[in-house]
Amino acid sequence: MRDITKRSLDAFFSGKEFRRDNTEVSVNPSRSGLVILYLHGNAIARRPVKGERVEVSAAGWATSTTKERLNGLMSRVGANLWQEDFVWYYSVPYYKPGQVFNTEKGHWTVVREGGDLEQLADVKGESND
């Protein structure tokens, strides 16, 4: 895991502001009530300031950097992302085969402890931030 990924995820999970190069963690307890991880200005992970639910998104950017940041986050709950023929998959080692991970802009996926993921329905007009 790259140092910037580790540091940004430490900030994300501890609810602290972080900014380095193309990665930022924003904490807005009064405005949105969320801690948000940004990559190149696109929200790729969010969670309530007070709460455990974590949602992830590729924000329409199926890049190796996006996948590396999300893999860092998902490894903390026992899941991982991988790619084959330009399609992203997620899996939980040892007991769950790969399932397609939606990389479209505006699509969010809930990451649960133990690696289970729940694809959320797209919300029309929902921005990625």
N, C-alpha and C positions, 0 to 999 in steps of 0.2 A: 504494500500500500504506500502510495506517495505521501510525503510529509505534509503537503498542503491538504490532502484528503483527511489524514489523521487529525490534524489540528482543527480543521473546519468541523469535523464530526464531533470532536471533543466539545467544541463551542456549541454546536447544535444541540447536543444532548444535555449540556449543562446550562443552556439558556443564556449564553453570553454572546455579545457582539464579536464579530470577526471579519476581517477583510484582508485579503492578500491576492494579488494578481487578478485572476479572473473569477475568484470565488469569494462569496460574502455570506455571512450569517446575520440576519436582521431579527431583532427581538422587539415586538410591538405588543406589549401586554395590554395597553389601553385602546389602541386603534383596532387591531384585528384579533388580538388575543393569541397570536401565533408566533412561533419561532420558524423562520423560513431560511432555507439554504438556497442560495442563488449561484448559478454558473453562467457567466457571460450575461448577467442581467435577467436570466430566466429562472423562475422558481422550479427547483427539481425535488425538493423535500420540504414538508411542513408538518408541524405538530403544535398542539395547544401548549401555551406556556405552562399551564397546570394540567397535566394529563399524559397519558402514555401512547395514545394513538399516533402513529406515524404514517403519512401518505407520501408516496414518491411519484415522480413523473419524469419522462425523458424530455418533456416540453417541446416535442416535435424534432428534437436533435438526437438522432441515433448515432452519436459519435463515440469514439473510444474514450474520450475524456468524460463525457456524461456517464457512460457505462462504468468507468473506473470509480467515479464519485459515488454512484448508486451502489456499486458492489461493496464499497467500503461500509456503507450504511447497512446493507442487507447482510453482510457477514456478521454483524453484531447480533442478528437474530437467527443465524443459521441457514440463510438462503444465499443463492448466488445467481448472477446473470451471466449468460453466455450467448454467443452469436453463431449462427450457421446460415450460410447463403443469405446474408443481409437481414435475417429475421432474428429478433431477440427472444430468448427464452429465459425463464427462471426455474430454479429447481431447489429442492431441499435434499441434500445428500442422503443417500442410503434408503430413502423410503418414498420419494416422489419423483416421477420422471419429469422431464422438461415440459413446461407449458408456455404458450406464447405470451410475451410481455408486450402490451400495447405501447408503442412509442409516439403515438400521435399527440399533437399539441392539445392541451385541455383535458387529457385523459389522466386520471389519478388512480393509483393503486394503494390500498391499505396494506401495510406490512405488520404482521402480528408476531409476537414472541413465538419462537419455535419455527419460524420461516413460512408460515401460511400467509398467502397473499389473497386479497379480495379485490377483484377488478371493480372499480366504481363506474356507474353509468356516466357517460359524457353529459355535461351540462351545457346547453347551448348558450353562447355568449360569455361563458366563464373564462376569465383571464387566468393566466398561469402565475399570478402573483397575489 
